[in-house]
Amino acid sequence: MDFSTGGGFFVCFGLVLVGILLGGLGLGPFIDYPSIAIVCGGTAGALFIGFPAGEVTTALKAGKIAFKPPVADAPQTVVQLSELSQRARREGLLSLEEAAEGAEDDFLKRGLQMMVDGHEPAAIESVLFGEIDKIEERHKTSIAVWDGLGAYAPGMGLIGTLVGLVQMLQQMSDPSAIGPAMAVALLTTFYGALLANIIGIPIANKLKQRSAEEIAHKELIAQGLISILGGENPRFMVERLNATLAPDKRRDEAA
């Protein structure tokens, strides 16, 4: 699990829970099922109104990415591309077939296979960057769903608050009914704020970061493969790829 995501959730929910328990009333007063139904059910319904069902389902599944550590290792990829470039210069592009079969990264595997199959460099470049564009589009759709969750949840909380206030005002003559109505009014706002600010918006932001990392990694691979196709000097290729990385992540194994 990604420590920052898990730790962040633990801190946020933990502090809220501690604040509730320190009040001396326990969790009971903070559990209201009508409020939960309005916020959670209403937010889910709004998402399905705003997005196709398939996109909502895909986005919710993509949410687990926020809890996983990054898988892209750009420095190691630079080293790998350097080794592939040196092999290609010594033995030719066909020598990369074994590397293509053993590649763990599917994007790298497809690129190497197209090179071994003898496709034109321009065609390979078009396919690789075209795939990157489509991946980025899919990521943006999933991120938009989580951003939508962060936007709709407070709105549903406000709707629940208005419902509770109307109920309370209609029953002012009955003191026993004021408490439950006020609970709906306040707790829906509370639930909406929790859902938006601890779940929806933070996960959307983490997915944006993960998307940027994945896109940058795939662009790194594509640039390296195109350099190999062009017969570029491995040392220079590494320097060019290093320019896209932070200084502490640059590698010089080609030297």
C-alpha positions as CSV (number, residue, x, y, z in Angstrom):
1,M,0.0,0.0,0.0
2,D,1.1,3.6,-0.7
3,F,2.0,4.9,2.8
4,S,1.0,8.5,2.0
5,T,-2.5,7.4,1.0
6,G,-3.1,4.9,3.8
7,G,-1.5,7.2,6.4
8,G,-3.5,10.2,5.2
9,F,-6.8,8.3,5.5
10,F,-5.8,7.0,9.0
11,V,-4.9,10.5,10.2
12,C,-8.0,12.2,8.7
13,F,-10.6,9.6,10.0
14,G,-8.6,9.1,13.2
15,L,-8.7,12.8,14.1
16,V,-12.4,13.0,13.3
17,L,-13.1,9.9,15.4
18,V,-11.0,11.3,18.3
19,G,-12.8,14.6,18.2
20,I,-16.2,12.8,18.3
21,L,-15.2,10.5,21.2
22,L,-13.7,13.4,23.2
23,G,-17.1,15.0,23.1
24,G,-18.3,12.3,25.5
25,L,-21.4,11.4,23.5
26,G,-20.0,8.4,21.7
27,L,-20.6,7.5,18.0
28,G,-24.4,7.1,18.3
29,P,-25.4,10.7,17.8
30,F,-23.3,10.8,14.6
31,I,-25.0,7.9,12.9
32,D,-28.1,8.8,11.1
33,Y,-29.3,6.4,8.3
34,P,-31.5,8.9,6.4
35,S,-28.6,11.3,6.2
36,I,-26.3,8.5,5.0
37,A,-28.9,7.5,2.4
38,I,-29.3,11.1,1.1
39,V,-25.6,11.8,0.8
40,C,-24.2,8.4,-0.4
41,G,-27.2,7.4,-2.5
42,G,-27.7,10.9,-3.9
43,T,-24.1,11.3,-4.8
44,A,-24.0,7.9,-6.5
45,G,-27.2,8.8,-8.4
46,A,-25.7,12.1,-9.5
47,L,-22.6,10.3,-10.7
48,F,-24.7,8.0,-12.9
49,I,-26.6,11.0,-14.2
50,G,-23.4,12.8,-15.1
51,F,-21.4,9.9,-16.5
52,P,-22.2,6.7,-18.4
53,A,-22.5,3.7,-16.0
54,G,-19.5,2.0,-17.5
55,E,-17.3,5.0,-16.8
56,V,-18.4,5.3,-13.2
57,T,-17.7,1.6,-12.6
58,T,-14.3,1.8,-14.2
59,A,-13.4,4.9,-12.2
60,L,-14.4,3.3,-8.9
61,K,-12.2,0.3,-9.7
62,A,-9.4,2.7,-10.7
63,G,-9.6,4.2,-7.2
64,K,-7.6,1.4,-5.8
65,I,-4.6,2.7,-7.7
66,A,-4.4,5.6,-5.2
67,F,-3.7,3.0,-2.5
68,K,-0.9,1.3,-4.4
69,P,2.7,2.5,-4.6
70,P,4.0,3.7,-8.0
71,V,5.1,0.9,-10.3
72,A,7.0,2.9,-12.9
73,D,10.8,3.0,-12.3
74,A,12.1,5.6,-14.7
75,P,15.8,5.3,-13.8
76,Q,15.7,1.5,-14.3
77,T,13.9,2.0,-17.6
78,V,16.7,4.3,-18.8
79,V,19.2,1.6,-17.9
80,Q,17.2,-1.0,-19.7
81,L,16.8,1.2,-22.8
82,S,20.5,1.8,-22.8
83,E,21.3,-1.9,-22.8
84,L,18.8,-2.5,-25.6
85,S,20.4,0.3,-27.6
86,Q,23.8,-1.1,-27.2
87,R,22.6,-4.6,-28.2
88,A,20.8,-3.2,-31.3
89,R,24.0,-1.4,-32.4
90,R,26.1,-4.5,-32.0
91,E,23.7,-7.2,-33.3
92,G,20.9,-5.5,-35.1
93,L,17.3,-4.9,-34.3
94,L,16.4,-8.6,-34.7
95,S,18.5,-9.3,-31.6
96,L,15.8,-7.5,-29.6
97,E,13.2,-10.3,-30.1
98,E,14.3,-12.1,-27.0
99,A,14.1,-8.9,-25.0
100,A,10.6,-8.3,-26.4
101,E,9.5,-11.7,-25.2
102,G,10.9,-11.2,-21.7
103,A,9.8,-7.6,-21.2
104,E,7.5,-7.2,-18.2
105,D,6.1,-3.8,-19.4
106,D,3.4,-4.5,-22.0
107,F,4.0,-1.1,-23.6
108,L,7.7,-1.8,-24.0
109,K,7.0,-5.3,-25.2
110,R,4.7,-4.0,-28.0
111,G,7.2,-1.4,-29.1
112,L,10.0,-3.9,-29.3
113,Q,7.9,-6.4,-31.2
114,M,7.0,-3.8,-33.8
115,M,10.7,-3.0,-34.2
116,V,11.6,-6.6,-34.6
117,D,8.7,-7.0,-37.1
118,G,10.3,-4.3,-39.3
119,H,7.7,-1.6,-39.3
120,E,8.6,1.9,-40.4
121,P,9.9,4.2,-37.6
122,A,7.1,6.7,-38.4
123,A,4.4,4.1,-38.1
124,I,5.9,2.8,-34.8
125,E,6.1,6.4,-33.4
126,S,2.5,7.0,-34.4
127,V,1.2,3.8,-32.7
128,L,3.1,4.4,-29.5
129,F,2.2,8.0,-29.0
130,G,-1.4,7.3,-30.2
131,E,-1.7,4.7,-27.5
132,I,-0.3,7.2,-24.9
133,D,-3.0,9.7,-26.0
134,K,-5.8,7.2,-25.5
135,I,-4.5,6.1,-22.1
136,E,-4.4,9.7,-21.0
137,E,-8.0,10.2,-22.2
138,R,-9.2,7.2,-20.2
139,H,-7.3,8.5,-17.1
140,K,-9.0,11.9,-17.4
141,T,-12.4,10.3,-17.5
142,S,-11.8,8.3,-14.3
143,I,-10.3,11.4,-12.6
144,A,-13.4,13.4,-13.7
145,V,-15.7,10.9,-11.9
146,W,-13.8,11.2,-8.7
147,D,-13.8,15.0,-9.0
148,G,-17.5,14.7,-9.6
149,L,-17.9,12.8,-6.4
150,G,-16.0,15.5,-4.6
151,A,-18.3,18.1,-6.1
152,Y,-21.7,16.3,-5.7
153,A,-21.3,15.1,-2.1
154,P,-21.3,18.6,-0.5
155,G,-24.3,19.5,-2.7
156,M,-26.2,16.4,-1.5
157,G,-25.3,17.3,2.0
158,L,-26.8,20.7,1.5
159,I,-30.0,19.1,0.1
160,G,-30.2,16.9,3.2
161,T,-29.7,20.0,5.4
162,L,-32.6,21.7,3.7
163,V,-34.8,18.6,4.1
164,G,-34.0,18.5,7.8
165,L,-34.6,22.2,8.3
166,V,-38.0,22.0,6.6
167,Q,-39.0,19.0,8.7
168,M,-37.9,20.8,11.8
169,L,-39.8,24.0,11.0
170,Q,-42.9,22.0,10.2
171,Q,-42.8,20.4,13.7
172,M,-41.8,23.2,16.0
173,S,-44.8,22.5,18.1
174,D,-43.5,19.0,18.9
175,P,-40.2,19.3,20.7
176,S,-39.6,15.6,20.4
177,A,-39.5,15.8,16.6
178,I,-37.0,18.7,16.5
179,G,-34.0,16.6,17.5
180,P,-34.3,14.0,14.7
181,A,-35.0,16.6,12.1
182,M,-32.0,18.7,13.2
183,A,-29.8,15.5,13.1
184,V,-30.7,15.0,9.5
185,A,-30.0,18.7,8.8
186,L,-26.6,18.7,10.4
187,L,-25.3,15.2,9.7
188,T,-26.0,15.3,6.0
189,T,-23.6,18.3,5.7
190,F,-21.1,16.4,7.9
191,Y,-21.3,13.3,5.7
192,G,-21.1,15.3,2.5
193,A,-18.0,17.1,3.8
194,L,-16.3,13.8,4.8
195,L,-17.1,12.1,1.5
196,A,-15.8,15.0,-0.6
197,N,-12.8,16.2,1.3
198,I,-11.4,12.9,2.6
199,I,-12.3,10.6,-0.2
200,G,-13.4,12.2,-3.5
201,I,-11.1,15.1,-3.9
202,P,-7.9,13.5,-2.4
203,I,-8.3,10.3,-4.5
204,A,-8.9,12.4,-7.7
205,N,-5.7,14.3,-6.9
206,K,-3.7,11.1,-6.3
207,L,-5.0,9.6,-9.6
208,K,-3.9,12.8,-11.4
209,Q,-0.4,12.2,-10.0
210,R,-0.4,8.5,-10.9
211,S,-1.6,9.3,-14.4
212,A,1.2,11.9,-14.9
213,E,3.8,9.4,-13.7
214,E,2.5,6.6,-16.0
215,I,2.2,8.9,-19.1
216,A,5.8,10.3,-18.5
217,H,7.1,6.7,-18.1
218,K,5.5,5.6,-21.4
219,E,6.8,8.7,-23.2
220,L,10.2,7.9,-21.9
221,I,9.9,4.4,-23.3
222,A,8.6,5.7,-26.7
223,Q,11.4,8.2,-27.0
224,G,14.0,5.6,-26.2
225,L,12.7,3.1,-28.7
226,I,12.6,5.8,-31.4
227,S,16.2,6.7,-30.6
228,I,17.1,3.0,-31.0
229,L,15.3,2.9,-34.3
230,G,17.3,5.9,-35.5
231,G,20.6,4.4,-34.5
232,E,21.3,7.0,-31.9
233,N,24.4,6.7,-29.8
234,P,23.5,5.0,-26.5
235,R,25.4,7.5,-24.5
236,F,23.6,10.4,-26.1
237,M,20.3,8.7,-25.8
238,V,20.7,8.3,-22.0
239,E,21.7,11.9,-21.7
240,R,18.6,13.0,-23.6
241,L,16.3,10.7,-21.5
242,N,18.0,11.9,-18.3
243,A,17.0,15.4,-19.2
244,T,13.4,14.4,-18.5
245,L,14.1,13.1,-15.0
246,A,14.8,14.8,-11.7
247,P,18.6,15.1,-11.1
248,D,18.5,12.5,-8.3
249,K,17.0,9.9,-10.6
250,R,19.3,10.3,-13.5
251,R,21.5,7.3,-14.5
252,D,24.7,7.1,-16.4
253,E,25.1,3.4,-17.0
254,A,25.6,3.9,-20.7
255,A,28.9,5.6,-20.0
